[in-house]
Amino acid sequence: MSQELRLGRHAVALFLLAHSVMPWAQIAPPPNYDQKLSDVVVSAMRSDTPLDQMSLNTTILTKEVLESSPDQTIDQVLKNVPGVFLNDVPYYQKDPTAQSINVRGLGFGRTLVLIDGLPANDAFYGTVQWNLVPMSSIESVEFVRGGVSSLWGNYGMGGVININTKTPKNSAQEISASIGSFATGNVAASKDLIVSDSMQMRFSADYFSSEGYQNYAMISPASPGNIKNGMGTDAVKNSNVRLQNYFKPNQDTTAFLRMGYSTMADLSTNYAIAPNLIQTADVAGGSTTKLADDKKVQINAYYQNTNFYKQSGSTSTSGANKNSPYINANYTDPYSTVGASAQYTHDVNLAGVDQYIVGIDARNISASNLTNNLNSNGSGAVTTVNYAQGQQNFYGLLGQIKSAASAIPIEATLGARLDAWNSQTPTLYNAGSNGANPIYQNISNKSKTQFSPSLGLVYKATNEWNLRGAAYQAFHAPSMNNTLRSYGSTSGGYFFANPNLTPETMTGYELGTDYRWSKGFAQLTAFNNYIQNAITSYNLSTASDQALSNSLCASAGNPQGCGLGKVNYYTNQQNLLSRGIELQYHQDLNLHWALDGGYSYTRTVLTWSATSDPINTQVGGVPQNMANAGITYYPVPQASLTTTVRYVSNSWMATGSLPVPAYAVVGLKANYQVTPQATIFASVVNLFNRQYVTFNIASQATAYQAGMPQAITVGARINF
């Protein structure tokens, strides 16, 4: 049977699924996408701001939007939202240290992610472990672009993504399961318990596994030579268990207590001998108390403890085991974070002020890293050891005022935050074979105080149309991965941590307009963001770098030096400018058809660099043009069929080199509500099974990545 015929049958089967409902069913409007005025309150802004009062470009992904997407993980759903730079490799096919998000081309690790309003960025790497939020647990997603450091401090450069999870409903139970290509399966179950009017509980658990596909590209511009002995497809096993408790001790107070435990085991280096394991336990609690009808106090606290054990694989190039796979390094990263916040909110009508909030928060991250670099002949002998231990502390004081003018329909929001950051690295040493002869480094404490103001304006031209603008300053502290973790070998090169890194600073502004009507919305935004002292990895390759290279290599047990070009070192020596436009559109054409579309143009360049990266050239991993479109057909209320297309323009992996050709990928999703309690669904990612390489950030041709091949998934959800 030809591939075209097989693909045709997939499409026909999904279409028939969407039509296999009773012909006498009453027609009703398509699902409410909650994008109309006054329908949505954005909790990510700390003050429950209505959507039509947002001065920053904001997108809401509702339950209906999530369920109509062909993609099966939240990162792959988000990649279709204008302003997001996530490639077409699902998170579980990537190394855990690379599971992050890039917004507006500002780079990975510079955007805050929240789960139910509490920080979710990995404490050590600054990444986002998307396995913590399976699709089955998500109720909605709020995505606010632009600098939000005046509210949240660190990570507030690209914006904030708040993932709202499901809460208890009527002592219900839910079970969902799916199975698909590459032995990819997911099972999730939850139980809601309404103990009383003052106590509700939700217990949820999920398990995800996949044998994965080979994501090292073997097509142009890559090479089959990328695949070495011992390399195969990725594999992953994730699990989550979570207990959510909600209390109402009295009429004026609500409180919550959440506890969870998760594991993620994968083979993201594509070597079956080199698994990674992440184990995370967390607990969070808080309360909201109404002091009066117009006053409330919120208090939150959270703790997270993670153990990350990682191995890297390679193929031996020498010795008796030449061309055999071996472990070239292993890392042990235990780390924890503890934080708390308090906020007072007062709705007033005095001297032109409608609301003000004041808040204070603090967070401590404690971590260590032990790296064992192993012999390149595959013997398993430890050649060098790197160890570092340290902590970072964050303290913030914030205030925000909202005002709506009476003479003209302008709403203004003025915010400011003062952050104090300090970093302590009391222990850092590099040693030779099996930890012999350690060389300790004395690292002085680092600190910085950052003031982050913001101003937002919304002009309501009509009930449906508004103009908005915002200006802001933001900051981002270096991750402990950059300050503590050194790794590498004489054959493959070294990456040295730099405990002397300091925070980055961004200034930016944006102008936009929103038009919302009874059947849809359109949003257009232009932005300009400038980062100073951007953190980057610098390859020591020139004669002027010789002294630093020799010093670093000597401290790692190589007194003769590693050779120029084999040493990489983190620095603050770049400035980055990102400009662009974002467009998003939705329209319910009639009772049966709905359209969606999005487009982003992003020009991101370095304006100054003390490294070898060229300036005024589009940076690697940021395609200038990205677009998506979707059409949904509702034959009857119980069924929907959605077709999507995603276009990504030409890009570079490294700035100015390693080109990635443009590509387009089509997806398909069908839902059918069999009964009010049961829904079945089917989806196809990459409907036409296109072979392509997807955009990425890398400095070697061997790092080209293949986008996901055709992947078919079928599943069901049952509520009872």
Buried (B, 14 or more C-beta within 10 A) or exposed (E): EEEEEEBEEBBEBBBEBBBBBEEEEEEEEBBEBBBBBEBBEBBBBBBEBBBBBBBBBBBBBBBBBBBBBBBBBBBBBBBBBBBBBBBBBBBBBBBBBBBBBBBBBBBBBBBBBBBBBBBBBBBBBBBBBBBBBBBBBBEBBBBBBBBBBBBBBBBBBBBBBBBBBBEBEEEBBBBBBBEBBBEBBBBBBBBBBBEEEBBBBBBBBBBBBBBBBBBBBBEEEBBEEBBBEBBBBBBBBBBBBBBBBBBBEEEEBBBBBBBBBBBBBBBBBBBBEBBBBBBBBBBBBBBBBBEEEEEBBBBBBBBBBBBBBBBBBBBBBEEEBEEBBBBBBBBBBBBBBBBBBBBBBBBBEEEEBBBBBBBEBBBBBBBBBBBBBBBBBBBEEBBBBBBBBBBBBBBBBBBBBBBBEEEEBBBBBBBBBBBBBBBBBEBBBBBBBEBEEBEEEEBEEBEBEBEBBBBBBBBBEEEBBBBBBBBBBBBBBBBBBBBBBBBBBBBBBBBBBBBBBBBBBBBBBBBBBBBBBEBBBBBBBBBBBBBBBBBBBBBBBEEEBEEBBBEBBBBBBBEEBBBBEBBBBBBBBBBBBBBBBBBBBBBBEEEBEBBBBBBBBBBBBBEEBEBEBBBEBBBBBBBBBBBBBBBBBBBBBBBBBBBBBBBBBBBBBBBBEBEBEEBBBBBBBBBBBBEEEBBBBBBBBBBEBBBBBBBBBBBEBBBBBBBBBBBBBBBBBBBE
